Amino acid sequence: MVPNTGSYRLANARLHVSLTPGLSAAFDSDGFALADIAVADGKIAGIAEHGRTAVPVDAVDLAGRIILPCFVDCHTHIDKGHIWPRKPNPDGTFMGALNATGADRAARWSAEDVARRMDFSLRSAYAHGTRALRTHLDSVAPQEEISWPVFETMRETWRGRIELQGACLIGIEGVRDRKWFDRLAKRVAAAKGVLGVVTYMVPDLEELLDHVFAQAIKHGLDLDFHADETDDIAAISLKKIAEAALWNGFEGNILVGHCCSLARQPDLNVLDTLDKMAKVGLAVVSLPMCNLYLQDRRGDHTTPRWRGVTLLHEMKARGIPVAVASDNTRDPFYAYGDLDMLEVYRMATRILHFDHPVADWPQAVTATPAKVMRLDGFGTLAAGGDADFVVFKGRSWTELLSRPESDRIVVRGGRAIGRQLPDYAELDGLMVE
């Protein structure tokens, strides 16, 4: 369908208003307009409303099929990916995941093991249409000395296909060892990474957060937190992060993931937290598939009573940037997934009600995470931008989100890529003792 040439025109494509800045056209109630896209030398040469100008006879008529920009996945764990066959979660709980992953990391995470699983994950993400990805890297000693060099090599290997960012991941209690944490922050800065921790309601949380912010300011680093991945109403580290950003005068980007407990808290507490988040410009990413899997799993043969996701609609109404992302893939924290951001968006639409109206929710897997990750030109379709997009068969949201779209066409630099997904059998040698 997409010509394998340097220059061509795709006619009668369906583009979304929230992802196509500068397009002057009549958009329907779902935010779509029919448009023609001209591609030349790997760039989008122009986008115009369909029917406004004459269409060349050699143009490809897409008959109203949807085109979206390539995806941006801002919260993943590709260092953990695909260890499920050798270390499953024994009971599906968060603690089961934590303990199983820790045991596997200590026993098996050599440089070769991490590299092979990372590469497998990136090949999957690339085939599905992801252009940029941020991965957290377990950085408890001595794993940081293994995984960060692997990440840096992988980033270079994948440059031009997937823009890869890394964020360190340790529990907030690890910050108590100031000398070690300061060395980690220096290591992350040298790798041009992002400083990240998991926050819990420890007695010295505010003091520890101050030190995290101080190191981020010292090294000019953005911050990425895991916060309140629990149904405990007393878990308010999201609010504490916003407060710490305010009193430290932090000017970098802050992304906070999960924030599950906020959905369980009284309205007055929620409003106070949202006010502080909006004031500091904090962004939030929800991980709907992983949180649906882990949260409210009671272990007593009862049905879960809540979805585990956070208050994205309320945040968005306050002007807080919000995104959704893949999170874990076939590891003890989530037994499924394939780093397919269309699947993430489809599930988010159903779980979080990204519909009626759709409005600009498609930005949650494209333009918004791109901005948080400081990736100019990613997540939108615009004249002069890179010709990186995905052509689907669906012609409406209900068509697009009702099927896997496994035959989608991923275009990078103006040319359709080969979309062969890696075979799970490639990892068999890593699954034996």
C-alpha positions in Angstrom: 0.0 0.0 0.0 2.8 2.4 0.8 5.1 2.8 -2.2 8.7 1.8 -1.7 10.0 5.0 -3.3 11.4 8.3 -2.0 8.4 10.4 -3.0 4.7 9.6 -3.1 1.3 10.8 -2.0 -1.2 9.1 0.2 -4.7 10.4 -0.5 -7.9 10.2 1.4 -6.3 9.3 4.8 -8.1 9.9 8.1 -6.1 12.1 10.4 -6.9 13.2 14.0 -7.2 16.9 14.8 -5.2 16.5 18.1 -2.2 14.9 16.3 -2.1 17.1 13.1 -1.2 20.7 14.1 -1.7 23.1 11.2 -4.2 21.1 9.3 -7.1 23.3 8.3 -10.0 21.0 7.5 -13.5 20.0 8.5 -13.2 17.5 11.4 -16.0 15.1 12.3 -17.4 14.4 15.7 -14.6 12.0 16.5 -12.0 14.5 15.5 -11.1 13.0 12.2 -10.6 14.8 8.8 -9.8 13.3 5.4 -6.5 14.5 4.2 -3.7 13.9 1.6 -0.1 13.4 2.7 2.8 14.1 0.5 6.1 12.3 1.4 9.5 13.1 0.0 13.0 12.1 1.0 11.9 10.7 4.4 9.9 13.8 5.4 6.3 14.8 5.3 6.4 17.4 2.4 2.8 18.5 3.0 -0.6 17.7 4.5 -3.8 19.1 2.9 -7.5 18.6 3.3 -8.6 15.9 0.9 -10.3 17.4 -2.2 -8.8 20.8 -1.8 -6.1 20.2 -4.4 -5.9 17.9 -7.4 -4.6 14.4 -6.5 -2.0 12.9 -8.8 -3.1 9.8 -10.7 -0.4 7.8 -9.1 -1.5 8.6 -5.5 -2.5 5.8 -3.2 -6.1 6.0 -2.2 -6.4 5.0 1.5 -10.2 5.1 1.4 -10.5 6.7 4.8 -8.0 4.5 6.7 -6.6 6.0 9.8 -3.0 7.2 10.0 -1.5 8.0 13.4 2.0 9.2 14.3 4.4 6.6 15.6 3.9 6.0 19.3 5.9 7.2 22.3 6.0 4.7 25.3 7.2 6.7 28.3 7.2 4.0 31.1 8.5 0.5 30.5 10.8 -2.0 32.2 12.6 -3.8 29.4 15.4 -5.0 31.7 12.8 -7.1 33.4 11.0 -8.2 30.3 10.3 -11.9 29.4 11.5 -13.5 32.6 8.1 -15.0 33.4 8.8 -18.5 32.0 11.7 -18.9 34.5 10.3 -16.8 37.4 6.5 -16.4 37.4 4.6 -14.5 40.0 3.4 -17.2 42.5 0.1 -15.5 43.4 -0.3 -12.5 41.1 0.2 -10.0 44.0 2.5 -7.0 44.1 4.7 -8.5 46.8 4.8 -11.7 44.8 6.1 -9.7 41.8 8.6 -7.8 43.9 10.1 -10.9 45.5 10.1 -13.0 42.3 11.9 -10.2 40.4 14.4 -9.6 43.1 15.3 -13.3 43.2 15.6 -13.5 39.5 17.7 -10.4 39.2 20.2 -11.6 41.8 20.5 -15.0 40.2 20.3 -14.4 36.5 20.7 -10.8 35.3 24.1 -10.9 33.6 25.0 -8.4 30.9 24.2 -11.0 28.2 20.9 -12.0 29.8 19.7 -8.3 30.1 20.9 -7.4 26.6 19.2 -10.3 24.8 15.9 -9.6 26.6 16.1 -5.9 26.0 16.8 -6.4 22.3 13.8 -8.8 22.0 11.6 -6.2 23.6 12.8 -3.4 21.4 12.3 -5.4 18.2 8.7 -6.0 19.4 8.1 -2.3 20.1 9.6 -1.3 16.8 7.4 -3.7 14.8 4.3 -2.4 16.5 5.1 1.3 15.6 6.9 2.7 18.7 9.4 5.5 17.9 10.6 6.4 21.4 10.7 4.5 24.7 11.8 5.2 28.2 12.8 2.2 30.3 13.4 2.0 34.0 16.5 0.1 35.0 16.7 -1.7 38.3 19.7 0.0 39.8 20.2 -1.6 43.2 23.8 -2.6 43.8 25.5 -4.3 42.0 23.0 -4.4 39.1 23.6 -0.7 38.2 27.1 -1.7 37.1 25.7 -4.3 34.8 22.5 -2.8 33.3 23.6 0.8 32.6 26.5 -0.2 30.3 24.1 -2.6 28.5 21.5 0.2 28.2 24.1 2.6 26.7 25.2 0.1 24.1 21.5 -0.7 23.3 20.7 3.0 22.9 23.5 3.4 20.3 22.5 0.2 18.5 18.9 1.3 18.2 19.6 5.0 17.4 17.5 6.0 14.4 14.9 3.3 15.0 13.8 3.9 18.6 14.9 6.9 20.7 15.8 5.2 24.0 15.8 6.8 27.4 16.8 5.3 30.7 15.7 6.1 34.3 17.3 4.5 37.3 15.0 2.6 39.7 15.6 2.1 43.4 13.4 2.2 46.4 13.4 5.5 48.2 15.1 3.8 51.2 18.2 3.4 49.0 18.7 7.2 49.2 19.6 6.9 52.8 23.0 5.8 51.7 23.9 9.2 50.5 27.4 8.4 49.1 26.1 5.5 47.1 23.1 7.4 45.8 25.2 10.4 44.9 27.4 8.1 42.8 24.3 6.6 41.2 23.1 10.1 40.3 26.5 10.9 38.8 26.4 7.6 36.8 22.9 8.4 35.5 24.0 11.9 34.5 27.0 10.5 32.6 24.6 8.2 30.7 22.3 11.2 29.9 19.6 9.4 31.8 16.7 10.3 34.2 16.9 10.1 38.0 14.1 7.9 39.3 13.0 6.3 42.6 10.1 4.4 44.0 8.4 6.3 46.8 6.7 4.7 49.9 5.3 6.3 53.0 8.5 5.9 55.0 9.0 8.2 58.1 11.8 10.2 56.5 10.2 10.5 53.1 10.4 14.3 52.9 14.1 14.3 53.8 14.8 11.7 51.3 12.9 13.5 48.6 14.8 16.7 49.3 18.0 14.8 48.6 16.7 13.3 45.4 15.7 16.8 44.2 19.1 18.2 45.2 20.9 15.6 43.1 18.7 16.2 40.2 19.3 19.9 40.4 23.1 19.4 40.8 23.3 17.2 37.7 20.6 18.9 35.6 18.5 15.7 35.5 14.7 15.3 35.0 12.9 13.1 37.5 10.7 10.0 37.1 9.0 8.5 40.1 6.9 5.4 40.8 4.4 6.5 43.5 1.6 5.0 45.5 1.1 1.7 43.5 -1.3 0.5 46.2 -4.9 0.8 47.3 -3.8 2.2 50.7 -5.6 5.4 51.3 -2.8 6.6 53.5 -0.3 6.5 50.7 0.2 10.1 49.7 3.7 10.2 48.3 2.3 11.8 45.1 1.4 14.8 47.1 4.8 14.8 48.9 6.6 14.7 45.5 4.6 17.8 44.4 5.4 19.6 47.6 9.1 18.7 47.4 9.2 20.1 43.8 7.6 23.3 45.1 9.8 24.0 48.0 13.0 23.0 46.1 12.1 25.2 43.2 12.6 22.4 40.7 12.4 23.5 37.1 13.0 20.2 35.3 10.4 17.7 34.0 8.8 15.4 36.5 6.9 12.3 35.5 5.1 10.2 38.1 3.8 6.7 37.4 0.9 4.7 38.9 -0.6 7.0 41.6 -3.2 4.4 42.2 -4.1 5.3 45.8 -5.3 8.8 44.7 -8.4 7.2 43.3 -9.3 5.8 46.8 -8.9 9.1 48.8 -11.5 11.6 50.0 -12.3 14.4 47.6 -10.7 17.2 49.7 -7.4 15.3 49.8 -7.6 14.7 46.0 -8.3 18.3 45.3 -5.3 19.5 47.4 -3.0 17.0 45.7 -4.2 18.0 42.2 -3.8 21.7 43.0 -0.2 21.2 44.0 0.5 18.9 41.0 -0.8 21.5 38.6 1.1 24.3 40.2 4.5 22.5 39.8 3.7 21.2 36.3 4.1 17.6 37.3 3.0 15.0 34.6 1.5 11.6 35.3 1.5 8.3 33.4 -1.0 5.6 34.2 -0.2 1.9 33.4 -3.7 0.5 32.9 -2.9 -3.1 32.0 -0.3 -3.7 34.7 -2.4 -2.0 37.4 -5.5 -3.9 36.4 -3.5 -7.1 36.8 -1.9 -6.4 40.2 -4.2 -4.1 42.1 -7.1 -5.4 44.3 -5.9 -9.0 43.8 -7.2 -10.4 47.1 -6.0 -14.0 47.0 -9.2 -15.4 48.5 -11.0 -16.3 45.3 -13.0 -13.0 45.3 -13.5 -10.6 42.4 -11.5 -7.4 42.3 -13.6 -4.3 43.1 -11.7 -1.5 41.4 -9.6 -1.0 38.3 -6.3 0.2 39.8 -5.9 3.3 37.6 -5.5 6.9 38.7 -7.6 10.0 38.2 -6.5 11.0 34.7 -9.7 12.8 33.8 -9.5 15.0 36.9 -5.8 15.6 36.3 -6.3 16.5 32.6 -9.1 19.0 33.6 -6.5 20.8 35.7 -4.1 21.0 32.8 -1.8 18.3 34.2 -0.1 16.4 31.4 -1.3 12.7 31.4 -0.1 9.7 29.4 -0.6 5.9 29.4 2.2 3.4 28.7 3.1 -0.3 28.5 4.9 -0.8 31.8 6.0 -4.4 32.3 6.0 -7.2 29.7 5.9 -10.9 30.5 7.5 -10.6 33.9 6.2 -11.1 37.5 4.6 -7.6 37.5 2.5 -8.4 34.4 2.3 -11.8 32.8 1.3 -10.5 29.4 1.8 -7.6 26.9 4.1 -7.0 23.9 5.0 -3.3 24.0 2.2 -2.6 21.6 1.0 0.9 22.2 -2.2 0.4 20.2 -3.1 -2.4 22.7 -2.3 0.0 25.5 -4.5 2.7 24.1 -7.3 0.3 23.3 -7.2 -1.0 26.9 -7.0 2.5 28.3 -10.0 3.6 26.3 -12.0 0.7 27.9 -10.7 1.0 31.4 -10.3 4.7 31.8 -13.1 5.8 29.4 -11.1 7.7 26.8 -14.3 8.2 24.8 -17.6 10.1 24.7 -15.9 12.3 23.7 -12.5 11.1 22.4 -11.4 14.7 22.4 -7.5 14.8 22.5 -7.0 11.6 24.4 -4.9 10.1 21.5 -2.1 12.5 22.6 -1.7 10.3 25.7 0.3 7.8 23.6 2.0 10.3 21.3 2.4 14.0 21.7 2.1 14.3 25.5 4.8 11.6 26.4 7.0 13.1 23.7 6.9 16.5 25.4 7.6 15.0 28.8 10.6 13.2 27.3 11.7 16.4 25.5 11.4 14.9 22.1 10.7 17.7 19.6 8.8 16.6 16.5 7.7 13.3 18.0 4.1 12.3 18.4 2.5 14.5 15.7 2.1 14.7 11.9 3.2 18.0 10.4 4.7 19.3 7.2 8.5 19.3 7.5 8.5 16.5 10.1 9.8 13.0 9.7 7.6 10.6 7.8 7.2 8.3 10.8 3.6 7.0 11.0 1.4 4.0 11.2 -1.3 3.1 8.6 -4.2 1.1 9.9 -7.2 -0.5 8.3 -9.7 1.0 10.7 -11.6 4.0 9.5 -13.1 5.1 12.9 -12.2 4.6 16.5 -14.7 1.8 16.9 -13.1 0.0 14.0 -9.5 0.8 15.0 -10.0 -0.3 18.7 -12.0 -3.4 18.0 -9.3 -5.5 16.3 -5.5 -6.0 17.0 -4.7 -4.4 13.7 -1.9 -6.9 13.4 -1.6 -6.1 9.7 -0.9 -2.4 10.3 1.8 -0.7 8.1 4.6 1.0 10.1 6.4 3.7 8.1 9.7 5.1 9.2 11.6 7.7 7.2 8.9 7.4 4.5 9.3 3.7 3.9 7.4 0.7 5.3 9.5 -1.4 7.6 9.5 -5.2 7.9 7.2 -6.1 10.8 8.4 -9.6 11.7 7.9 -10.0 15.4 10.7 -11.9 17.2 10.0 -15.5 18.0 9.7 -16.4 21.8 11.8 -19.5 21.0 14.8 -17.1 20.7 14.8 -16.7 24.5 14.5 -20.4 25.3 18.2 -20.6 26.1 17.8 -18.0 28.8 15.0 -19.9 30.5 17.0 -22.9 31.7 19.2 -23.2 34.7 
